[in-house]
């Protein structure tokens, strides 16, 4: 009798995990997170901030999360080929960003590669569009989900979590760009 009960429990657990696995696999393969803001500055002024990793500490939402974070910028001073490496605590992890496209004054496209706490890659695009005396700025991240990130997204709303970081970064970029005109 006890043997049948244990077998029933094991079978039930295996079925539960199998169904959960199928549910996870059926989640979307791709993701997109995007936020926009209007900045009272010309596109050229904003482009100066987003195209040069040396300037990111002034507005990046992650720059001040870990005061002991180590960063290194290599390659060209700015634009295509510039690389930003970081390593920090569990909150900021480790990774690199490489500018793969730089179209003044309207677009900076970045290959983002996280190494820790988990390996993942995505594309960041920051687009700047003139709007009268102002500029519309859109920050977008796109990428592919692997099995682990699909499972993680069942419990954490990535759009809400990363989107909040983008909103904070755009607000700080707005302050920097409008202040230094």
Rosetta blueprint (number, residue, H / E / L):
1 X L
2 X H
3 X H
4 X H
5 X H
6 X H
7 X H
8 X H
9 X H
10 X H
11 X H
12 X H
13 X H
14 X H
15 X H
16 X H
17 X H
18 X H
19 X H
20 X H
21 X H
22 X H
23 X H
24 X H
25 X H
26 X L
27 X L
28 X L
29 X L
30 X E
31 X E
32 X E
33 X E
34 X E
35 X E
36 X E
37 X E
38 X E
39 X E
40 X L
41 X L
42 X L
43 X H
44 X H
45 X H
46 X H
47 X H
48 X H
49 X H
50 X H
51 X L
52 X L
53 X H
54 X H
55 X H
56 X H
57 X H
58 X H
59 X L
60 X L
61 X L
62 X L
63 X L
64 X L
65 X L
66 X L
67 X L
68 X L
69 X L
70 X E
71 X E
72 X E
73 X E
74 X E
75 X L
76 X L
77 X L
78 X L
79 X L
80 X L
81 X L
82 X L
83 X E
84 X E
85 X E
86 X E
87 X E
88 X L
89 X L
90 X L
91 X L
92 X L
93 X L
94 X E
95 X E
96 X E
97 X E
98 X E
99 X E
100 X E
101 X E
102 X E
103 X E
104 X L
105 X L
106 X L
107 X E
108 X E
109 X E
110 X E
111 X E
112 X E
113 X E
114 X E
115 X E
116 X E
117 X L
118 X L
119 X L
120 X E
121 X E
122 X E
123 X E
124 X E
125 X E
126 X E
127 X E
128 X E
129 X E
130 X E
131 X E
132 X L
133 X L
134 X E
135 X E
136 X E
137 X E
138 X E
139 X E
140 X E
141 X E
142 X E
143 X E
144 X E
145 X L
146 X L
147 X H
148 X H
149 X H
150 X H
151 X H
152 X H
153 X H
154 X H
155 X H
156 X L
157 X L
158 X H
159 X H
160 X H
161 X H
162 X H
163 X H
164 X H
165 X H
166 X H
167 X H
168 X H
169 X H
170 X H
171 X H
172 X H
173 X H
174 X H
175 X H
176 X H
177 X H
178 X H
179 X H
180 X L
181 X L
